[in-house]
Amino acid sequence: MSTTTSRAGREGLAFTERHPGAAAGLSLLVLVLVASLIGGLVGEVLTHLIRIALSTAVSGS
């Protein structure tokens, strides 16, 4: 099994050596996906906090 993994690793490395733009594109894709995930989580937390603040303000007045 480790032979298959190392062969796949060598093939992937050879691909990025032949196509250097592919490695940069893949890095950019991963960066965008991670930023999207973080942005979604932050949005969910802010929405939750705003709902709590609004319900507290409405019940307090």
N, C-alpha and C positions, 0 to 999 in steps of 0.2 A: 504494500500500500504506500509506503514511503517512496518507493521508486516512482510510482505514478504521480505522486504529489511533486516530487522534485523535477520530473520531466515536464509537468504542467508549468511549474515555476520557471524552468529554463525556456520553455516555449513562450511564456508571457514576457519574459525579459527580452528574448530575441525579437518579439513583436514590437515592444516599445523602443528597442534600439533601431529597428527598421523604420518605425513610424513615430518619431519623437512628438509630433503633435497629438497623437492619440493619448499619450500619458498626460499631457497638459489638459486635454479635453476631459479625460476621466477625472482628473483632480478637480477641475472646475465643476463637473457634474456632482461629485460628492460634496463639494463645498456648498453648492446651491441646495442640495437635498438637506444637508445638515442645517443650513440657515433657515430653510423653510420649516423644518421640524421645530427648531428653537423658537422661531417666530410664532408658530401655531401654539406652542405651549405657553409662551408669554401672553399671547392674546387670550387664551382660555383663562389664565390666572387673573389677568386684568378684568376680564368680563365678570368673573366670579367676585372679585373684590368690589367692583362697582355695584353689582347687585346687592351685596351685603351692605354697602354704604347707603344705597338708596332705600333699602328696606328698613335700615336703622333710622334714617332720617324721617321716613314716612311714619313709622311707628312712634318715634319720639315727639312728633309735633301734633 
